[in-house]
């Protein structure tokens, strides 16, 4: 699709610049291209441009897209190495009756906020796929309308996730309240980094992921230690939620 390779490159350049500002290596930050509401053709255009990790918010849309992309991929990239397979991340709210398709089709889940959901994901994960990578979602800004565990409850939830046999606890995720200036954007991300560092010693080397930052606040997130940034509109363009 027109413009996706150029916008993807611009986002990658912005990540490199923010990493340089933070005195972090560019490889420390991974880009998750958020493809919700866009079709398989948009994903395939990003794949052709080198992107390999994609985020979806809606279960059925995501599952349908994973299948469509898998069917089309051999024709788009016939020489793609198996080692370069795509990774699909679920980044939306999780209802109890939707855990099975998530467990069966996704590689990562960023939005675990309740032990019940984690238990269901573990029980429904096909053993052949290996453990499902999981981040605990934190309501770092304390917004009543936002999903996520309260910071005070995160340690107990993380411990519960870590005990489940078919999950691999990877870290924390947050969507802070929007802020206009860099300093205000950085404050909740700094709180996330502190919480992450407090927990990291308890969970071993796999606990390595701080998923935070989107198109509007990616720079602030990287300055405060994000390891995954979730970027959609800056890559794929404005979304049309009516289609």
N, CA and C of each residue as an Amber inpcrd file, in Angstrom:
protein
   729
   0.8460000  -1.2030000   0.0000000   0.0000000   0.0000000   0.0000000
   0.8750000   1.2440000   0.0000000   0.3870000   2.2730000  -0.6550000
   1.1710000   3.4830000  -0.8430000   1.5120000   4.1500000   0.4830000
   2.7600000   4.4890000   0.6440000   3.1890000   5.2780000   1.7890000
   3.6370000   4.4920000   3.0000000   3.2620000   3.2260000   3.1240000
   3.6090000   2.4680000   4.3280000   5.1150000   2.2900000   4.4800000
   5.8620000   1.9020000   3.4430000   7.3140000   1.7660000   3.6360000
   7.9800000   3.0650000   4.0890000   7.5470000   4.1840000   3.5250000
   8.1510000   5.4720000   3.9030000   7.8000000   5.8580000   5.3330000
   6.5420000   5.6400000   5.7270000   6.1490000   5.9750000   7.1020000
   6.8160000   5.0380000   8.1070000   6.9340000   3.7750000   7.7320000
   7.6280000   2.8290000   8.6020000   9.0760000   3.2480000   8.8060000
   9.7390000   3.6490000   7.7440000  11.1220000   4.1000000   7.8650000
  11.2290000   5.3350000   8.7370000  10.2570000   6.2530000   8.6130000
  10.2750000   7.4570000   9.4410000  10.1360000   7.1190000  10.9230000
   9.2760000   6.1460000  11.2490000   9.1190000   5.7210000  12.6460000
  10.4060000   5.0680000  13.1430000  11.0060000   4.2290000  12.3240000
  12.2660000   3.5960000  12.7190000  13.3590000   4.6410000  12.9410000
  13.3790000   5.6660000  12.1080000  14.3590000   6.7430000  12.2960000
  14.1050000   7.4900000  13.6100000  12.8230000   7.6960000  13.9360000
  12.4860000   8.3800000  15.1900000  12.8900000   7.5390000  16.3970000
  12.7580000   6.2280000  16.2910000  13.1970000   5.3370000  17.3760000
  14.7030000   5.4450000  17.5600000  15.4430000   5.4070000  16.4700000
  16.9090000   5.5210000  16.5460000  17.2970000   6.8550000  17.1880000
  16.6160000   7.9430000  16.7990000  16.9390000   9.2600000  17.3520000
  16.6420000   9.3220000  18.8500000  15.4990000   8.7670000  19.2570000
  15.1490000   8.7760000  20.6800000  16.1150000   7.9110000  21.4870000
  16.5280000   6.7840000  20.9170000  17.5070000   5.9400000  21.6010000
  18.8380000   6.6740000  21.7680000  19.2380000   7.4040000  20.7440000
  20.4820000   8.1690000  20.8440000  20.3660000   9.2260000  21.9330000
  19.2210000   9.8900000  21.9960000  18.9990000  10.9000000  23.0310000
  19.0520000  10.2800000  24.4270000  18.5350000   9.0560000  24.5440000
  18.5230000   8.3580000  25.8330000  19.8120000   7.6010000  26.1140000
  20.7430000   7.6380000  25.1660000  21.9980000   6.8880000  25.2680000
  21.7320000   5.3960000  25.4250000  20.8180000   4.9190000  24.6050000
  20.4840000   3.5030000  24.5550000  20.7510000   2.9870000  23.1460000
  21.1560000   1.7260000  22.9870000  21.3500000   1.1860000  21.6380000
  20.0040000   1.0470000  20.9340000  19.9360000   1.3040000  19.6390000
  18.6600000   1.1800000  18.9220000  18.0330000  -0.2050000  19.0560000
  18.8450000  -1.2260000  19.1630000  18.3180000  -2.5820000  19.2810000
  17.5780000  -2.8240000  20.5960000  17.6990000  -1.8900000  21.5460000
  17.0230000  -2.0470000  22.8320000  15.5180000  -1.8230000  22.7260000
  15.0600000  -1.2440000  21.6180000  13.6460000  -0.9100000  21.4540000
  13.1010000  -1.6040000  20.2140000  12.0350000  -2.3800000  20.3990000
  11.3900000  -3.0610000  19.2850000  10.1190000  -2.3260000  18.8880000
   9.8560000  -2.2920000  17.6000000   8.6690000  -1.6380000  17.0710000
   7.5590000  -2.6610000  16.8530000   6.4130000  -2.4080000  17.4720000
   5.2180000  -3.2040000  17.2430000   4.2770000  -2.3700000  16.3750000
   4.0340000  -2.8190000  15.1480000   3.1530000  -2.1060000  14.2240000
   1.7090000  -2.4870000  14.5240000   0.9100000  -1.5230000  14.9560000
  -0.4690000  -1.7900000  15.3750000  -1.3690000  -1.7030000  14.1450000
  -1.8260000  -2.8660000  13.7100000  -2.5310000  -2.9690000  12.4340000
  -4.0450000  -3.0840000  12.5800000  -4.5810000  -2.8110000  13.7530000
  -6.0350000  -2.9150000  13.9420000  -6.7590000  -2.0050000  12.9450000
  -7.8670000  -2.4910000  12.4400000  -8.7560000  -1.8580000  11.4520000
  -8.1670000  -1.7960000  10.0490000  -6.9190000  -2.1760000   9.8720000
  -6.3260000  -2.2450000   8.5430000  -6.2990000  -3.6940000   8.0740000
  -6.3910000  -3.8880000   6.7690000  -6.4840000  -5.2270000   6.2180000
  -5.1490000  -5.9250000   6.0710000  -5.2290000  -7.1610000   5.6150000
  -4.0290000  -7.9650000   5.4180000  -3.0860000  -7.3160000   4.4170000
  -3.6440000  -6.5720000   3.4430000  -2.7820000  -5.9350000   2.4470000
  -1.8570000  -4.9150000   3.0830000  -2.3400000  -4.2010000   4.0970000
  -1.4930000  -3.2280000   4.7920000  -0.3900000  -3.9390000   5.5700000
  -0.7350000  -5.0390000   6.2280000   0.2770000  -5.8210000   6.9460000
   1.3320000  -6.3310000   5.9800000   0.8970000  -6.8560000   4.8580000
   1.8410000  -7.4060000   3.8840000   2.7540000  -6.3230000   3.3200000
   2.2320000  -5.1030000   3.1500000   3.0800000  -4.0070000   2.6880000
   4.1600000  -3.7020000   3.7190000   3.7940000  -3.7490000   5.0050000
   4.7800000  -3.5150000   6.0590000   5.7810000  -4.6610000   6.1400000
   5.3080000  -5.8850000   5.9250000   6.2150000  -7.0410000   5.9200000
   7.2340000  -6.9030000   4.7970000   6.7740000  -6.5070000   3.6180000
   7.6980000  -6.3090000   2.4960000   8.7440000  -5.2560000   2.8120000
   8.3780000  -4.2830000   3.6690000   9.3100000  -3.2280000   4.0600000
  10.1860000  -3.6220000   5.2440000  10.0100000  -4.8490000   5.7560000
  10.8950000  -5.3510000   6.7970000  10.2920000  -5.5120000   8.1710000
   9.0400000  -5.1000000   8.3810000   8.4250000  -5.2110000   9.7030000
   7.9890000  -6.6540000   9.9680000   8.1600000  -7.1200000  11.2020000
   7.8470000  -8.5130000  11.5170000   6.9000000  -8.6880000  12.7030000
   6.6560000  -7.6570000  13.4930000   5.7940000  -7.7830000  14.6790000
   4.5820000  -6.8770000  14.5250000   3.3870000  -7.4330000  14.7750000
   2.1390000  -6.7090000  14.5500000   1.2150000  -6.8610000  15.7590000
   0.4900000  -5.7900000  16.0620000  -0.4120000  -5.7790000  17.2020000
  -1.8560000  -5.6380000  16.7720000  -2.7230000  -6.4030000  17.4030000
  -4.1540000  -6.3800000  17.1190000  -4.9420000  -6.1940000  18.4110000
  -6.0470000  -5.4190000  18.3170000  -6.8730000  -5.1090000  19.4840000
  -8.1620000  -5.9070000  19.5520000  -8.6200000  -6.4250000  18.4210000
  -9.9200000  -7.0820000  18.3510000  -9.7190000  -8.5450000  17.9520000
 -10.3110000  -9.4400000  18.7260000  -9.9600000 -10.8500000  18.6140000
 -10.2870000 -11.4130000  17.2350000 -11.5530000 -11.3210000  16.8040000
 -11.9170000 -11.9560000  15.5440000 -11.2210000 -11.3080000  14.3590000
 -11.1330000  -9.9790000  14.3740000 -10.3930000  -9.2990000  13.3070000
  -8.9480000  -9.7850000  13.2720000  -8.3460000  -9.9040000  14.4330000
  -6.9580000 -10.3320000  14.4900000  -6.7600000 -11.7460000  13.9870000
  -7.6330000 -12.6680000  14.4140000  -7.5120000 -14.0620000  13.9820000
  -7.6930000 -14.1700000  12.4700000  -8.7050000 -13.4710000  11.9410000
  -8.9330000 -13.5000000  10.4950000  -7.7210000 -12.9520000   9.7420000
  -7.1130000 -11.9130000  10.2720000  -5.9700000 -11.2900000   9.6050000
  -4.7360000 -12.2000000   9.6700000  -4.5260000 -12.8200000  10.8130000
  -3.4020000 -13.7550000  10.9370000  -3.5120000 -14.8410000   9.8680000
  -4.7060000 -15.3930000   9.6960000  -4.8990000 -16.4430000   8.6940000
  -4.6950000 -15.9130000   7.2830000  -5.2580000 -14.7260000   6.9970000
  -5.1460000 -14.1610000   5.6510000  -3.6960000 -13.8430000   5.3020000
  -2.9700000 -13.2890000   6.2590000  -1.5620000 -12.9550000   6.0160000
  -0.7510000 -14.2310000   5.8170000  -1.0090000 -15.2500000   6.6230000
  -0.2770000 -16.5140000   6.4770000  -0.5040000 -17.1310000   5.1050000
  -1.7380000 -17.0310000   4.6080000  -2.0390000 -17.5860000   3.2850000
  -1.3280000 -16.8240000   2.1740000  -1.2270000 -15.5050000   2.3230000
  -0.6650000 -14.6670000   1.2600000   0.8510000 -14.5410000   1.3350000
   1.4190000 -14.8070000   2.4800000   2.8390000 -14.5180000   2.6980000
   3.7840000 -15.2630000   1.7510000   3.5580000 -16.5390000   1.4530000
   4.5050000 -17.2260000   0.5540000   4.6240000 -16.5650000  -0.8120000
   3.5300000 -15.9830000  -1.3130000   3.5900000 -15.3130000  -2.6050000
   4.2720000 -13.9600000  -2.5090000   4.1190000 -13.2990000  -1.3590000
   4.7060000 -11.9690000  -1.1810000   6.2030000 -12.0600000  -0.9230000
   6.5840000 -12.9850000  -0.0470000   7.9990000 -13.1760000   0.2850000
   8.3450000 -14.6510000   0.1660000   8.5210000 -15.1530000  -1.0540000
   8.7360000 -16.6010000  -1.2290000  10.0060000 -17.1250000  -0.5880000
  10.9800000 -16.2630000  -0.3630000  12.2580000 -16.7100000   0.2010000
  12.4180000 -16.3250000   1.6640000  11.3140000 -16.0110000   2.3250000
  11.3730000 -15.5950000   3.7240000  11.8660000 -16.7430000   4.5930000
  12.8660000 -16.4820000   5.4020000  13.4220000 -17.4980000   6.2860000
  12.4380000 -17.8460000   7.3970000  12.3500000 -19.1180000   7.7810000
  11.4990000 -19.4810000   8.9280000  11.9000000 -18.7520000  10.2050000
  13.1630000 -18.3950000  10.3190000  13.6270000 -17.6750000  11.5060000
  13.0810000 -16.2550000  11.5630000  12.5580000 -15.7720000  10.4320000
  12.0460000 -14.4030000  10.3600000  10.5260000 -14.3790000  10.3780000
   9.9010000 -15.4020000  10.9610000   8.4450000 -15.4880000  10.9860000
   7.8320000 -14.2820000  11.6980000   6.5880000 -14.0060000  11.3600000
   5.9020000 -12.8870000  11.9760000   5.5290000 -13.2160000  13.4250000
   5.4690000 -12.1850000  14.2440000   5.0040000 -12.3190000  15.6280000
   3.7410000 -11.4840000  15.7880000   2.7130000 -12.0930000  16.3380000
   1.4250000 -11.4270000  16.5200000   1.1830000 -11.1900000  18.0060000
   0.8940000  -9.9330000  18.3370000   0.7010000  -9.4970000  19.7160000
  -0.7500000  -9.0640000  19.9030000  -1.4080000  -9.5900000  20.9190000
  -2.7480000  -9.0960000  21.2520000  -2.6110000  -7.9840000  22.2730000
  -3.1800000  -6.8070000  21.9560000  -2.9720000  -5.6320000  22.8000000
  -4.2900000  -4.9670000  23.2090000  -5.4080000  -5.6730000  23.0380000
  -6.7010000  -5.1120000  23.4020000  -7.2570000  -5.7010000  24.6820000
  -8.3980000  -5.1710000  25.1500000  -9.0490000  -5.7420000  26.3350000
  -9.4440000  -7.1890000  26.0800000  -9.4100000  -8.0100000  27.1340000
  -9.6760000  -9.4450000  26.9960000 -10.9260000  -9.8170000  27.7790000
 -11.9310000 -10.3260000  27.0680000 -13.1140000 -10.8740000  27.7160000
 -12.8930000 -12.3650000  27.9780000 -13.5030000 -12.8660000  29.0280000
 -13.2890000 -14.2660000  29.4050000 -13.6650000 -15.2280000  28.2910000
 -14.6980000 -14.8970000  27.5220000 -15.1430000 -15.8140000  26.4690000
 -14.3180000 -15.6890000  25.1980000 -13.2680000 -14.8630000  25.2080000
 -12.4200000 -14.6720000  24.0190000 -10.9950000 -15.1800000  24.2460000
 -10.7520000 -15.8320000  25.3720000  -9.3670000 -16.2260000  25.6580000
  -8.8740000 -17.3480000  24.7530000  -9.7640000 -18.2710000  24.3470000
  -9.3010000 -19.4130000  23.5650000  -8.6950000 -18.9930000  22.2210000
  -9.3730000 -18.1830000  21.3930000  -8.7290000 -17.8050000  20.1290000
  -7.4520000 -16.9960000  20.3220000  -7.3710000 -16.2330000  21.3910000
  -6.1210000 -15.5100000  21.6670000  -5.0130000 -16.5080000  21.9760000
  -5.3090000 -17.4660000  22.8520000  -4.3000000 -18.4610000  23.2360000
  -3.8700000 -19.3130000  22.0520000  -4.7700000 -19.5300000  21.1010000
  -4.4800000 -20.4240000  19.9870000  -3.7850000 -19.7460000  18.8100000
  -3.8490000 -18.4010000  18.7290000  -3.3580000 -17.7470000  17.5190000
  -2.2770000 -16.6930000  17.7430000  -2.1350000 -16.1850000  18.9400000
  -1.1910000 -15.0900000  19.1700000   0.0810000 -15.5940000  19.8500000
   1.1480000 -14.8290000  19.6510000   2.4400000 -15.1380000  20.2700000
   2.6350000 -14.3880000  21.5850000   2.0140000 -13.2210000  21.6760000
   2.1400000 -12.3520000  22.8420000   0.7560000 -11.8450000  23.2450000
   0.5850000 -11.5700000  24.5390000  -0.5680000 -10.8450000  25.0690000
  -0.0420000  -9.7760000  26.0180000  -0.4080000  -8.5250000  25.7670000
   0.0980000  -7.4080000  26.5710000  -0.8830000  -6.9580000  27.6530000
  -2.0920000  -7.4930000  27.6800000  -3.1750000  -6.8640000  28.4330000
  -3.7850000  -7.7780000  29.4970000  -2.9710000  -8.5500000  30.1700000
  -3.4750000  -9.3700000  31.2750000  -3.5900000  -8.4920000  32.5180000
  -4.8040000  -8.3710000  33.0250000  -5.0480000  -7.5230000  34.2000000
  -5.7280000  -8.2670000  35.3410000  -6.1070000  -9.5450000  35.0780000
  -6.7670000 -10.3520000  36.1070000  -6.2120000 -11.7670000  36.0680000
  -6.1040000 -12.3840000  37.2380000  -5.6030000 -13.7510000  37.3090000
  -6.5190000 -14.7090000  36.5580000  -7.8230000 -14.4990000  36.6050000
  -8.7570000 -15.3780000  35.9110000  -8.4320000 -15.4600000  34.4210000
  -8.1310000 -14.3290000  33.8160000  -7.8000000 -14.3050000  32.3840000
  -6.5000000 -15.0600000  32.1420000  -5.5150000 -14.8690000  32.9990000
  -4.2380000 -15.5650000  32.8460000  -4.4250000 -17.0710000  32.9460000
  -5.2340000 -17.5260000  33.8900000  -5.4790000 -18.9570000  34.0550000
  -6.1160000 -19.5420000  32.8000000  -7.0970000 -18.8420000  32.2510000
  -7.7660000 -19.3270000  31.0450000  -6.7960000 -19.3720000  29.8620000
  -5.9740000 -18.3670000  29.7150000  -5.0000000 -18.3660000  28.6250000
  -4.0400000 -19.5440000  28.7560000  -3.5960000 -19.8230000  29.9610000
  -2.6860000 -20.9470000  30.1770000  -3.3670000 -22.2770000  29.8760000
  -4.5950000 -22.4450000  30.3570000  -5.3210000 -23.6950000  30.1410000
  -5.6090000 -23.9320000  28.6630000  -5.8090000 -22.8680000  27.9070000
  -6.2380000 -22.9910000  26.5190000  -5.0960000 -22.8480000  25.5150000
  -3.8730000 -22.6450000  25.9880000  -2.7330000 -22.5500000  25.0910000
  -2.3490000 -23.9280000  24.5750000  -2.3590000 -24.1560000  23.2610000
  -1.9390000 -25.4610000  22.7400000  -0.4720000 -25.7360000  23.0780000
  -0.1610000 -26.8580000  23.6930000   1.2290000 -27.1360000  24.0950000
   2.2160000 -27.0690000  22.9380000   1.7700000 -27.4380000  21.7410000
   2.6850000 -27.4410000  20.5940000   3.1970000 -26.0550000  20.2450000
   2.4800000 -25.0250000  20.6540000   2.8940000 -23.6610000  20.3320000
   3.9300000 -23.1160000  21.3040000   4.1460000 -23.7840000  22.4050000
   5.0590000 -23.2600000  23.4110000   4.3740000 -22.2020000  24.2570000
   5.0440000 -21.7340000  25.3110000   4.4170000 -20.7670000  26.2170000
   4.0210000 -19.4700000  25.5100000   2.9190000 -18.8990000  25.9480000
   2.4350000 -17.6180000  25.4620000   3.1340000 -16.5040000  26.2420000
   3.7600000 -15.5760000  25.5380000   4.4360000 -14.4500000  26.1790000
   3.4030000 -13.4580000  26.7030000   3.5340000 -13.0540000  27.9590000
   2.5080000 -12.2540000  28.6190000   3.1280000 -11.0420000  29.3130000
   2.4480000  -9.9030000  29.1440000   2.7440000  -8.7120000  29.9460000
   1.5340000  -8.3980000  30.8150000   1.7840000  -7.9680000  32.0330000
   0.7290000  -7.4970000  32.9230000   0.4520000  -6.0370000  32.6060000
  -0.8200000  -5.7180000  32.3620000  -1.1820000  -4.3300000  32.0830000
  -1.3770000  -3.5660000  33.3820000  -0.7770000  -2.3750000  33.4460000
  -0.8080000  -1.5350000  34.6380000  -1.5990000  -0.2620000  34.3370000
  -2.5510000   0.0630000  35.1990000  -3.2760000   1.3320000  35.0870000
  -2.4590000   2.3920000  35.8190000  -1.3940000   2.8380000  35.1630000
  -0.4020000   3.6680000  35.8380000  -0.9230000   5.0620000  36.1590000
  -1.9190000   5.5430000  35.4020000  -2.4610000   6.8810000  35.6600000
  -3.6870000   6.8500000  36.5650000  -4.1370000   5.6560000  36.9520000
  -5.2750000   5.5530000  37.8610000  -6.5850000   6.0210000  37.2730000
  -6.7530000   5.8930000  35.9560000  -7.9850000   6.3510000  35.3180000
  -9.0930000   5.3090000  35.4950000 -10.2650000   5.7680000  35.9030000
 -11.3820000   4.8560000  36.1250000 -11.8070000   4.1610000  34.8430000
 -11.6160000   4.8120000  33.7120000 -12.0690000   4.2550000  32.4340000
 -11.0440000   3.3430000  31.7860000  -9.8510000   3.2380000  32.3610000
  -8.7810000   2.4660000  31.7400000  -8.6580000   1.0730000  32.3410000
  -8.2840000   0.1340000  31.4940000  -7.9980000  -1.2180000  31.9660000
  -6.6380000  -1.2460000  32.6480000  -6.3820000  -2.3400000  33.3460000
  -5.0820000  -2.5170000  33.9690000  -5.1750000  -2.6820000  35.4710000
  -4.2210000  -3.4010000  36.0150000  -4.1400000  -3.5720000  37.4610000
  -3.5780000  -2.3210000  38.1120000  -4.0180000  -2.0360000  39.3210000
  -3.4380000  -0.9300000  40.0730000  -1.9830000  -1.2550000  40.3940000
  -1.1090000  -0.2530000  40.4150000   0.3040000  -0.5370000  40.6900000
   0.5370000  -1.3710000  41.9490000  -0.2600000  -1.1500000  42.9790000
  -0.0790000  -1.8960000  44.2230000  -0.4140000  -3.3710000  44.0730000
  -1.1880000  -3.7210000  43.0430000  -1.6170000  -5.1110000  42.8460000
  -0.7750000  -5.8590000  41.8170000   0.1530000  -5.1530000  41.1800000
   0.8710000  -5.7470000  40.0480000   1.7770000  -6.8940000  40.4880000
   2.4690000  -6.7480000  41.5910000   3.4060000  -7.7930000  42.0150000
   2.6950000  -9.1150000  42.2360000   1.5440000  -9.1000000  42.9160000
   0.8100000 -10.3390000  43.1780000   0.2990000 -10.9610000  41.8850000
  -0.1890000 -10.1210000  40.9670000  -0.6760000 -10.6420000  39.6960000
   0.4750000 -11.2270000  38.8830000   1.6070000 -10.5360000  38.8680000
   2.7720000 -11.0390000  38.1370000   3.2170000 -12.3910000  38.6950000
   3.2090000 -12.5520000  39.9990000   3.5840000 -13.8230000  40.6060000
   2.6180000 -14.9360000  40.2020000   1.3220000 -14.6050000  40.1280000
   0.3360000 -15.6000000  39.7230000   0.5540000 -16.0150000  38.2710000
   0.8390000 -15.0490000  37.3970000   1.1060000 -15.3500000  35.9860000
   2.3500000 -16.2240000  35.8560000   3.3840000 -15.8780000  36.6020000
   4.6530000 -16.6040000  36.4990000   4.5190000 -18.0690000  36.9040000
   3.5300000 -18.4020000  37.7240000   3.3480000 -19.7880000  38.1680000
   2.6080000 -20.6490000  37.1450000   1.9760000 -20.0340000  36.1600000
   1.1450000 -20.7890000  35.2210000   2.0130000 -21.4890000  34.1730000
   1.7210000 -22.7540000  33.8810000   2.6660000 -23.5630000  33.1070000
   2.8000000 -23.1900000  31.6420000   1.7560000 -22.6280000  31.0330000
   1.8000000 -22.3740000  29.5970000   1.9310000 -20.8950000  29.2510000
   2.3370000 -20.1030000  30.2540000   2.5870000 -18.6840000  30.0450000
   4.0350000 -18.3730000  30.3850000   4.5730000 -17.3620000  29.7290000
   5.9060000 -16.8580000  30.0570000   5.7650000 -15.3710000  30.3860000
   5.9240000 -15.0360000  31.6440000   5.8290000 -13.6410000  32.0660000
   7.0030000 -12.8540000  31.4990000   6.7000000 -11.8150000  30.7130000
   7.7520000 -11.0590000  30.0490000   7.9230000  -9.6420000  30.5880000
   6.8880000  -9.0700000  31.2260000   7.0710000  -7.7170000  31.7210000
   5.7630000  -7.0020000  31.9460000   5.7920000  -5.6910000  31.7360000
   4.6530000  -4.8240000  32.0340000   4.2640000  -4.0130000  30.8030000
   3.0010000  -3.5860000  30.7680000   2.4760000  -2.7410000  29.6940000
   1.6080000  -1.6540000  30.2980000   1.5830000  -0.4930000  29.6670000
   0.7190000   0.5870000  30.1390000   0.3180000   1.4960000  29.0000000
  -0.8530000   2.1290000  29.1840000  -1.3260000   3.1960000  28.2980000
  -1.6500000   4.3830000  29.1860000  -0.6810000   5.2570000  29.4550000
  -0.9380000   6.3700000  30.3680000  -1.9540000   7.3630000  29.8080000
  -2.4700000   8.1900000  30.7050000  -3.3490000   9.2800000  30.3040000
  -2.6080000  10.2070000  29.3400000  -3.2420000  10.6360000  28.2400000
  -2.5500000  11.5110000  27.2860000  -2.0830000  12.8110000  27.9340000
  -0.9410000  13.2910000  27.4950000  -0.3900000  14.5560000  27.9960000
   0.2180000  15.3070000  26.8240000   0.2310000  16.6340000  26.9380000
   0.6180000  17.4570000  25.7980000   2.1200000  17.6750000  25.6950000
   2.8180000  17.7920000  26.8310000   4.2350000  18.1420000  26.7640000
   5.0940000  16.9720000  27.2100000   6.3540000  17.0290000  26.8470000
   7.2600000  15.9100000  27.0670000   7.4030000  15.5600000  28.5440000
   7.5440000  16.5690000  29.3960000   7.7340000  16.2990000  30.8220000
   6.5300000  15.5710000  31.4110000   5.3260000  16.0010000  31.0370000
   4.1130000  15.3550000  31.5400000   3.9770000  13.9430000  30.9780000
   4.4090000  13.7280000  29.7390000   4.3970000  12.3880000  29.1600000
   5.3780000  11.4670000  29.8830000   6.5210000  11.9940000  30.2450000
   7.5590000  11.1530000  30.8380000   7.2080000  10.6760000  32.2400000
   6.4300000  11.4630000  32.9930000   6.1880000  11.1410000  34.4040000
   5.5890000   9.7400000  34.6080000   4.4760000   9.3710000  33.9370000
   3.9520000   8.0140000  34.1600000   4.8680000   6.9300000  33.6210000
   5.6060000   7.2240000  32.5540000   6.5550000   6.2370000  32.0410000
   7.6980000   6.0220000  33.0300000   8.1130000   7.0730000  33.7090000
   9.1370000   6.9250000  34.7410000   8.6230000   6.0700000  35.8940000
   7.3500000   6.2480000  36.2520000   6.7510000   5.4180000  37.3040000
   6.6880000   3.9540000  36.8610000   6.3970000   3.7360000  35.5900000
   6.4020000   2.3680000  35.0650000   7.7940000   1.7530000  35.1410000
   8.7950000   2.5300000  34.7780000  10.1620000   2.0150000  34.8200000
  10.5520000   1.6380000  36.2380000  10.1740000   2.4510000  37.2130000
  10.4820000   2.1470000  38.6060000   9.8160000   0.8500000  39.0400000
   8.5380000   0.6840000  38.6840000   7.8210000  -0.5320000  39.0380000
   8.4530000  -1.7400000  38.3630000   8.8000000  -1.6010000  37.1050000
   9.4440000  -2.6770000  36.3590000  10.7560000  -3.0890000  37.0110000
  11.5640000  -2.1220000  37.3980000  12.8570000  -2.4350000  38.0030000
  12.6940000  -3.0670000  39.3750000  11.6490000  -2.6790000  40.1020000
  11.3910000  -3.2960000  41.4030000  11.0460000  -4.7730000  41.2590000
  10.3550000  -5.1270000  40.1750000   9.8980000  -6.5020000  39.9900000
  10.9190000  -7.3810000  39.2790000  11.7980000  -6.7840000  38.5070000
  12.6470000  -7.5580000  37.6090000  13.5080000  -8.5780000  38.3570000
  13.9870000  -8.2240000  39.5330000  14.8720000  -9.1340000  40.2660000
  14.1600000 -10.4190000  40.6780000  12.8180000 -10.3850000  40.7410000
  12.0700000 -11.5420000  41.2230000  11.7720000 -12.5750000  40.1390000
  11.8950000 -12.1890000  38.8760000  11.3380000 -13.0320000  37.8220000
  12.3520000 -13.5090000  36.7890000  13.6140000 -13.2260000  36.9690000
  14.6200000 -13.8030000  36.0990000  14.7800000 -13.0880000  34.7700000
  15.6170000 -13.6220000  33.8890000  16.0020000 -12.9250000  32.6660000
  14.8820000 -12.7740000  31.6520000  13.8370000 -13.6230000  31.7110000
  12.7260000 -13.4670000  30.7660000  11.9080000 -12.2100000  31.0300000
  12.0020000 -11.6710000  32.2210000  11.2530000 -10.4590000  32.5660000
  12.0370000  -9.2600000  32.0240000  11.8230000  -8.9860000  30.7490000
  12.6860000  -8.0490000  30.0350000  11.9300000  -7.0130000  29.2070000
  10.6060000  -6.9350000  29.3840000   9.7870000  -6.1500000  28.4550000
   9.0120000  -5.0570000  29.1790000   9.1510000  -3.8530000  28.6670000
   8.3860000  -2.6970000  29.1250000   7.6860000  -2.1230000  27.8990000
   6.4180000  -2.5160000  27.7250000   5.6340000  -2.1470000  26.5420000
   4.8900000  -0.8550000  26.8370000   5.3960000   0.2400000  26.2840000
   4.7530000   1.5300000  26.5260000   5.2020000   2.5280000  25.4600000
   4.3060000   3.4450000  25.1420000   4.5770000   4.4410000  24.1260000
   3.8730000   4.1230000  22.8260000   3.1940000   5.1460000  22.2810000
   2.4860000   5.0280000  21.0160000   2.9120000   6.1760000  20.1140000
   2.1740000   6.3860000  19.0340000   2.5990000   7.3730000  18.0480000
   2.8760000   8.7330000  18.6760000   2.0050000   9.1820000  19.5990000
   2.0940000  10.5440000  20.1160000   3.1060000  10.7120000  21.2440000
   3.4940000   9.6180000  21.9150000   4.3670000   9.7570000  23.0860000
   5.5270000   8.7620000  23.0670000   5.8610000   8.2880000  21.8800000
   6.9170000   7.2890000  21.7430000   8.2610000   7.7970000  22.2550000
   8.5950000   9.0350000  21.9330000   9.8910000   9.5710000  22.3690000
   9.9970000   9.5630000  23.8850000   8.9550000  10.0220000  24.5740000
   8.9760000  10.0500000  26.0360000   9.1300000   8.6490000  26.6080000
   8.4400000   7.6750000  26.0080000   8.5160000   6.3070000  26.4970000
   9.9220000   5.7420000  26.3480000  10.5470000   6.0060000  25.2050000
  11.9020000   5.4930000  24.9840000  12.8890000   6.1520000  25.9430000
  12.7140000   7.4200000  26.1960000  13.5940000   8.1040000  27.1430000
  13.4880000   7.5080000  28.5400000  12.3430000   6.8980000  28.8490000
  12.1310000   6.3160000  30.1760000  12.2670000   4.7940000  30.1920000
  12.7810000   4.2080000  29.1070000  13.1330000   2.7980000  29.1730000
  12.2400000   1.8180000  28.4570000  11.3140000   2.2620000  27.6230000
  10.4670000   1.3340000  26.8750000  11.3280000   0.3640000  26.0710000
  10.8960000  -0.8840000  26.0180000  11.5690000  -1.8670000  25.1550000
  10.7040000  -2.2530000  23.9640000   9.3910000  -2.0080000  24.0380000
   8.4820000  -2.1540000  22.9010000   7.6450000  -0.8820000  22.8160000
   7.5850000  -0.2890000  21.6280000   6.6600000   0.8190000  21.3880000
   5.6060000   0.3450000  20.3970000   4.3610000   0.7400000  20.6390000
   3.2220000   0.2680000  19.8550000   2.7330000   1.4160000  18.9680000
   3.0110000   1.3350000  17.6920000   2.7640000   2.4560000  16.7870000
   1.8530000   2.0010000  15.6540000   0.7470000   2.7220000  15.4680000
  -0.1890000   2.3700000  14.4120000  -0.3600000   3.4430000  13.3630000
  -0.9850000   4.5570000  13.7370000  -1.3400000   5.5730000  12.7460000
  -0.1280000   6.1770000  12.0620000   0.9950000   6.2840000  12.7690000
   2.1920000   6.8470000  12.1540000   2.7580000   5.9400000  11.0650000
   2.3330000   4.6740000  11.0550000   2.7710000   3.7280000  10.0200000
   1.6910000   3.5360000   8.9620000   0.4700000   3.2650000   9.4020000
  -0.5870000   2.8680000   8.4790000  -1.4790000   4.0200000   8.0510000
  -1.4010000   5.1740000   8.7320000  -2.2620000   6.3000000   8.4100000
  -3.4660000   6.3590000   9.3280000  -4.3360000   7.3290000   9.0530000
  -5.5310000   7.5120000   9.8910000  -6.4590000   6.3280000   9.7360000
  -7.1040000   5.9480000  10.8480000  -8.0090000   4.8100000  10.8230000
  -9.4220000   5.2520000  10.4990000 -10.1220000   4.4050000   9.7490000
 -11.5400000   4.5960000   9.4770000 -12.2900000   3.5150000  10.2300000
 -12.8780000   3.8880000  11.3710000 -13.5540000   2.9020000  12.2090000
 -14.9360000   2.5350000  11.6860000 -15.3420000   3.1520000  10.5850000
 -16.6570000   2.8310000  10.0140000 -16.5840000   1.6840000   9.0200000
 -15.3710000   1.2550000   8.6950000 -15.1980000   0.1590000   7.7270000
 -14.5790000  -1.0520000   8.3870000
